[in-house]
Amino acid sequence: MKVHFIAIGGSAMHNLAIALSRKGIDVSGSDDEIFEPSKSRLDKQGILPEQVGWNVSRISKSIDAIILGMHAREDNPELLTAKALGLPIYSYPEYLFEQSKSKKRIVIGGSHGKTTITAMLLHACMKMNVNVDYMVGAQLDGYDCMVKLTDDASYMILEGDEYLSSPIDRRPKFHLYKPDVAIISGIAWDHINVFPTFENYISQFDIFCSKIDQGGILIYNEEDVEVNRLGEKYSGIMKTQAYSTPNFEPIKNGTNLKYNDTSYDLQIFGSHNLQNLIGAMHLAAQLEISNHDFLNAMSDFTGAGKRLQKVIETDTFVMYKDFAHSPSKLKATTSAIKEQYPNRKVVAYMELHTFSSLKKEFLPLYEGAMNSADEAIVYFSPDVVKHKKLEPISKGLVAKSFGGGVIVMNNTEEVLNNLQSKSWNNTVLIMMSSGNFDGIDYDSLGLTLSK
């Protein structure tokens, strides 16, 4: 079996390439740019392309499947050659489905919470020795590859991203997985460049529900208005399971959860994390892991990578980093921090970095998103706005959109100077971005501010 990846260097693509290589498949690939950590990981597996760039001589009738990444363009020379030769061409999600057709597929969907729920479920499976294949959209601690594909696992756990499948397949990825078990954690408008209206965005989740295999189950967050509507709609068509935030109380290093008259001490905190936990618990039940065993297994779970990840802690100062960038994620993260540290000053810095967040029409959705913080700073780079070919935005527009007296900055040096000018005694700092504030080293920053 020979598989060729067009755009092998992508964060998702290189993980799938490594997983297939480990399965014994002959893997090759091309890309016009390959950055770290993809480059080192591909090299270690022995499948790093010898040269960067597209090369049609790599495409021949001997190839059994082409996997096309989003980074490639429709006029990619290797793609055009593959089409001319009549080779089977798959998107990333299509090929994952091909590899999991004989398994029970568990798909985690939602605008937020997907990675955390997936990480929780995998953590429990590992501790309970439940053999599963998986695909996760973010790097998790303790894993050297975020895709696992075997012939012997009965289950496939898939993080269900709603973004597009490939340059020639405009369907959202999670429409292609046909789940036996599906969960939706929440719906908040995202990817405005692809889904121009909220109604259009919601409809993608409706279609996702309709793809659940006959005899399957939909697990849904009943506290989310739009998700609850879908849950109620499909309750007459298939088996459904609603979930909500459990009873809990913050403790010094996490949370004490009360469930079925039993207490469980956890290291995670925040209403949204506890909500995700219960969703993951219902998924685990589909893997024949009891609620009690699942909650016990979660006692040492500290979170998914870059999701409320603690950078440093002293007696008087704590710093977290978080992937939050959309309005709903910002609100959930800042609320969780204030909930956990009610007697400390919470200072939140957020970077507008994605296409949606930097779009003038989308900015008003951020109103009140950081109100839980005692002090809120929003950063954006005019160069990034220009690079994404968006209409320029001003500090004033951003401040007005967020409301609540946020301070707006558009220079990294200004952000660093502001950080270093403050007293951090009895304070919690949270840095939120899908980027890194144009190069800020969080570990180094944490050490500096904690002195």
C-alpha positions in Angstrom: 0.0 0.0 0.0 1.5 3.4 -1.0 0.0 6.7 0.1 1.2 10.2 -1.0 0.5 13.4 0.9 0.2 16.7 -0.9 1.0 19.3 1.8 2.5 16.8 4.2 3.8 19.5 6.6 0.5 20.6 8.0 -0.2 20.2 11.7 -2.9 17.6 11.0 -1.4 16.1 7.9 2.0 15.2 9.3 0.4 13.4 12.2 -1.7 11.2 9.9 1.4 10.6 7.7 3.3 9.3 10.8 0.4 7.2 11.9 0.1 5.5 8.5 3.8 4.9 8.3 3.7 3.3 11.8 0.9 1.1 10.5 3.3 -0.2 7.8 2.0 1.8 4.8 4.6 3.2 2.4 4.2 7.0 2.9 5.6 9.8 0.7 4.8 13.5 0.6 5.5 17.0 -0.6 5.1 20.5 0.6 6.4 24.0 -0.4 7.2 24.8 3.3 7.6 22.5 6.4 8.1 24.1 9.8 8.8 22.8 13.2 7.7 20.6 14.9 6.4 18.9 11.8 9.8 18.8 10.2 11.6 17.0 13.0 8.7 14.6 13.5 8.6 13.6 9.9 12.4 13.3 9.8 12.4 11.0 12.9 9.8 8.8 11.2 11.9 8.7 8.0 9.3 10.3 5.8 10.5 13.9 5.5 10.6 14.9 1.8 14.2 15.2 0.6 13.5 18.5 -1.1 10.9 21.2 -0.3 8.6 22.0 -3.2 6.1 20.3 -5.5 7.4 17.6 -7.9 5.1 15.9 -10.3 7.6 13.1 -10.8 6.6 11.8 -7.4 3.1 11.1 -8.7 2.7 7.8 -10.5 0.2 4.9 -11.1 2.0 3.0 -8.3 0.3 5.3 -5.7 -2.8 3.8 -4.1 -4.2 7.0 -2.5 -3.5 10.7 -2.5 -4.3 12.7 0.6 -4.8 16.4 -0.1 -4.2 19.0 2.6 -5.9 22.4 3.0 -2.5 24.1 2.4 -2.4 23.0 -1.2 -4.2 25.0 -3.9 -6.7 23.7 -6.5 -4.1 24.2 -9.2 -1.3 22.3 -7.4 0.8 20.6 -10.1 0.9 17.3 -8.1 -2.9 17.4 -7.7 -3.5 18.0 -11.4 -1.2 15.1 -12.3 -3.0 12.8 -9.8 -6.3 13.8 -11.4 -5.0 13.1 -14.9 -3.8 9.7 -13.8 -7.1 8.9 -12.2 -5.7 8.3 -8.8 -8.0 8.1 -5.8 -7.9 11.5 -4.0 -9.0 11.8 -0.4 -9.2 14.7 2.0 -7.8 14.2 5.5 -11.2 13.4 7.1 -12.2 11.2 4.2 -9.1 9.0 4.7 -9.6 8.9 8.4 -13.1 7.6 7.8 -11.7 5.0 5.3 -9.4 3.8 8.1 -12.1 3.6 10.7 -15.1 2.1 8.7 -15.0 -1.1 10.6 -14.8 0.6 14.1 -17.2 2.3 16.4 -16.6 6.0 15.7 -17.0 8.5 18.5 -16.9 12.1 17.2 -16.5 15.1 19.4 -18.1 18.3 17.9 -18.6 21.8 19.1 -17.3 25.4 18.6 -15.4 25.0 21.9 -14.4 22.3 24.3 -13.6 19.7 21.6 -9.9 19.2 22.4 -10.6 19.2 26.1 -13.3 16.6 25.9 -11.2 14.4 23.6 -8.2 14.7 25.9 -10.4 13.7 28.9 -11.7 10.7 27.1 -8.3 9.5 26.0 -6.9 10.0 29.5 -9.6 7.7 30.9 -9.1 5.2 28.2 -5.3 5.1 28.9 -5.8 4.6 32.6 -8.5 2.0 32.2 -6.5 0.1 29.5 -9.2 0.6 26.8 -7.6 0.2 23.4 -8.7 3.0 21.0 -7.6 4.6 17.8 -7.8 8.4 17.7 -7.3 11.7 16.0 -6.9 14.9 18.1 -6.6 18.4 16.5 -4.0 19.7 19.0 -0.8 18.4 20.6 -1.4 16.8 24.0 1.3 16.2 26.6 2.5 12.6 26.7 1.8 11.9 23.0 4.4 11.9 20.2 1.7 11.7 17.5 -1.9 12.9 17.6 -3.2 10.2 15.3 -3.2 6.5 16.1 -4.4 3.9 13.5 -4.3 0.2 14.2 -6.1 -2.9 12.9 -7.0 -4.2 16.4 -8.7 -1.3 18.2 -12.5 -1.5 18.1 -13.1 2.2 18.7 -12.0 5.4 16.9 -12.2 8.7 18.7 -12.3 11.7 16.4 -12.1 15.4 17.2 -14.8 16.8 14.9 -13.6 20.0 13.4 -16.3 22.0 11.4 -13.7 23.6 9.1 -13.4 22.7 5.4 -12.0 19.3 4.3 -9.7 20.3 1.4 -9.3 22.8 -1.4 -11.5 20.7 -3.6 -13.9 19.5 -0.9 -15.8 22.3 0.8 -17.7 20.1 3.2 -16.9 20.5 6.9 -14.6 17.8 8.2 -17.0 16.4 10.8 -19.7 15.8 8.1 -17.5 12.9 6.8 -17.0 10.8 9.9 -20.5 9.3 10.2 -20.4 8.8 14.0 -21.9 6.0 16.0 -21.6 8.2 19.0 -21.6 12.0 18.7 -21.3 14.9 21.2 -21.9 18.6 20.7 -20.4 20.8 23.5 -21.5 24.2 22.3 -22.2 26.4 19.3 -20.8 29.9 18.9 -20.3 31.5 15.5 -16.8 30.9 14.2 -15.0 30.7 10.8 -16.8 33.7 9.5 -14.8 33.5 6.3 -16.5 30.2 5.5 -19.8 30.5 7.2 -21.1 34.0 6.5 -24.1 33.9 8.8 -24.8 32.4 12.2 -27.7 30.5 10.7 -25.5 29.0 8.1 -23.0 28.0 10.8 -25.7 26.4 13.0 -26.9 24.4 10.0 -23.5 22.6 9.8 -24.1 21.1 13.2 -27.6 20.1 12.1 -26.1 18.3 9.2 -23.6 16.7 11.5 -26.4 15.3 13.6 -28.1 13.9 10.6 -25.0 11.9 9.7 -25.1 9.9 12.9 -25.5 6.2 12.0 -28.8 4.6 12.6 -28.9 3.2 16.1 -26.3 5.8 17.2 -26.5 8.3 20.0 -26.3 12.1 20.3 -24.9 13.5 23.6 -25.5 17.2 23.9 -25.0 20.1 26.2 -28.5 21.2 27.2 -27.2 24.5 28.7 -26.3 25.8 25.3 -29.4 27.2 23.6 -28.6 26.2 20.0 -27.2 22.8 21.0 -30.3 22.1 23.1 -32.6 22.9 20.1 -30.7 20.3 18.1 -30.9 17.8 20.9 -34.6 18.2 21.2 -35.0 18.0 17.4 -33.2 14.7 17.2 -34.6 13.2 20.3 -37.5 11.9 18.4 -35.3 10.4 15.7 -32.5 8.7 17.6 -31.2 8.0 21.1 -30.1 11.2 22.9 -28.4 12.1 26.2 -28.5 15.6 27.6 -25.8 16.8 30.1 -25.1 19.9 32.1 -22.7 21.5 34.6 -22.5 19.3 37.8 -22.4 20.4 41.4 -18.9 21.4 42.4 -16.9 23.8 44.6 -13.5 25.3 44.0 -10.7 24.0 46.3 -7.1 25.1 46.6 -5.6 23.1 43.7 -8.7 22.4 41.6 -12.3 21.3 42.2 -14.3 19.1 44.4 -17.0 17.4 42.3 -20.2 16.0 43.8 -21.7 13.2 41.6 -24.2 10.5 42.7 -23.5 11.2 46.4 -19.8 10.7 45.9 -17.0 13.4 46.1 -14.2 13.5 43.6 -11.2 15.8 43.9 -10.0 17.1 40.5 -7.1 19.2 39.3 -9.2 21.0 36.7 -11.5 24.0 37.4 -14.1 26.3 35.9 -17.7 25.6 35.0 -17.0 25.0 31.4 -14.3 22.4 32.2 -16.7 20.6 34.6 -19.3 20.7 31.9 -16.9 19.2 29.4 -16.0 16.5 32.0 -19.6 15.4 32.3 -19.9 15.2 28.5 -16.7 13.1 28.3 -18.1 10.9 31.1 -21.1 10.1 29.0 -18.9 9.3 26.0 -16.8 7.0 28.2 -20.0 5.1 29.2 -20.3 4.2 25.5 -16.9 2.6 25.9 -18.2 0.6 28.9 -16.3 2.7 31.4 -18.5 3.4 34.4 -19.1 6.9 35.6 -17.4 6.1 38.9 -14.3 4.7 37.2 -14.2 7.6 34.7 -14.3 10.2 37.5 -11.6 8.4 39.5 -9.4 8.2 36.4 -9.7 12.0 36.0 -8.2 12.8 39.4 -4.7 13.4 37.8 -5.9 15.1 34.6 -4.5 18.6 34.4 -6.0 19.7 31.1 -5.4 19.7 27.4 -2.4 21.4 25.8 -2.7 25.2 25.9 -6.1 25.0 27.4 -5.9 26.8 30.8 -2.4 25.5 31.1 -0.5 26.7 34.2 2.8 28.3 33.2 4.1 29.1 36.7 2.9 29.4 40.3 4.3 31.0 43.5 2.6 31.8 46.8 1.4 35.2 45.4 1.4 34.8 41.6 -0.1 32.4 39.1 0.2 32.6 35.3 -1.9 30.6 32.8 -1.8 30.4 29.0 -4.9 29.5 27.0 -5.9 28.9 23.4 -9.0 31.0 23.8 -9.7 33.4 21.0 -13.4 33.4 20.2 -15.9 35.4 22.3 -17.4 32.3 24.0 -13.9 30.9 24.8 -12.7 34.2 26.3 -15.8 34.5 28.4 -15.5 30.9 29.7 -11.8 31.2 30.4 -11.9 34.5 32.3 -14.9 33.4 34.2 -13.2 30.2 35.2 -10.1 32.0 36.5 -12.2 34.5 38.5 -14.3 31.7 39.9 -11.3 29.8 41.0 -9.4 32.8 42.4 -12.2 35.1 43.8 -9.8 36.9 46.2 -7.1 37.6 43.7 -6.8 40.3 41.0 -7.3 38.7 37.6 -5.4 40.3 34.7 -6.3 39.0 31.2 -4.4 39.6 28.0 -5.9 38.5 24.7 -4.6 38.5 21.1 -6.9 39.0 18.2 -5.2 36.6 15.7 -7.6 34.6 13.6 -9.3 35.7 10.4 -12.7 35.9 12.2 -11.5 37.8 15.2 -9.8 40.5 13.1 -12.8 41.1 10.8 -14.6 44.4 11.5 -18.0 42.8 11.2 -17.2 40.1 13.8 -15.7 42.4 16.5 -19.0 43.4 18.1 -19.5 39.8 19.1 -16.7 40.3 21.7 -18.8 42.7 23.8 -18.5 41.8 27.5 -16.3 38.7 26.7 -13.6 39.8 29.2 -15.8 41.4 31.9 -14.9 38.7 34.5 -11.3 40.0 34.5 -10.4 42.8 36.9 -8.1 44.2 34.1 -8.3 43.4 30.4 -5.9 44.1 27.6 -6.5 43.3 24.0 -3.6 43.1 21.5 -3.7 42.9 17.7 -1.0 43.4 15.0 -1.8 45.7 12.1 0.7 43.6 10.0 -1.4 40.4 10.6 -4.5 42.3 9.6 -2.7 43.4 6.4 -1.3 39.9 5.8 -4.8 38.4 6.0 -6.0 41.1 3.5 -8.6 42.4 5.8 -9.9 45.9 6.2 -7.8 47.9 8.7 -9.2 48.1 12.3 -8.4 50.7 14.9 -7.7 50.6 18.6 -10.9 52.6 19.2 -13.0 50.2 17.3 -11.6 47.2 19.2 -12.1 49.0 22.6 -15.7 49.9 21.7 -16.5 46.4 20.5 -15.2 44.7 23.7 -16.6 47.4 26.1 -15.9 47.2 29.8 -12.9 49.5 29.7 -10.5 47.2 28.0 -7.0 48.6 27.0 -6.0 48.0 23.4 -2.5 47.7 22.2 -1.0 46.9 18.8 2.7 46.6 19.5 4.4 43.6 21.2 6.9 45.8 22.9 4.0 47.8 24.4 2.5 44.6 25.7 5.8 43.5 27.3 6.4 46.9 28.9 2.9 46.9 30.3 3.3 43.4 31.8 6.7 44.3 33.4 5.4 47.6 34.8 2.8 45.9 37.1 3.0 44.5 40.6 1.9 40.8 40.4 1.4 40.3 44.1 -1.8 38.4 44.9 -2.6 38.3 41.1 -3.5 35.8 38.4 -2.3 36.4 34.8 -3.9 34.7 31.9 -2.5 35.1 28.3 -5.0 34.0 25.7 -4.3 33.5 22.0 -4.2 31.0 19.2 -0.8 32.6 18.4 1.8 33.9 20.8 1.5 37.7 20.7 4.1 37.8 17.9 6.8 36.0 19.7 6.4 36.2 23.4 8.0 33.3 25.3 5.4 32.5 28.0 7.8 30.4 30.1 10.5 33.1 30.2 7.8 35.8 30.8 6.4 33.8 33.8 9.8 33.5 35.4 10.5 37.2 35.0 7.2 38.3 36.4 7.3 35.9 39.4 10.6 37.3 40.7 
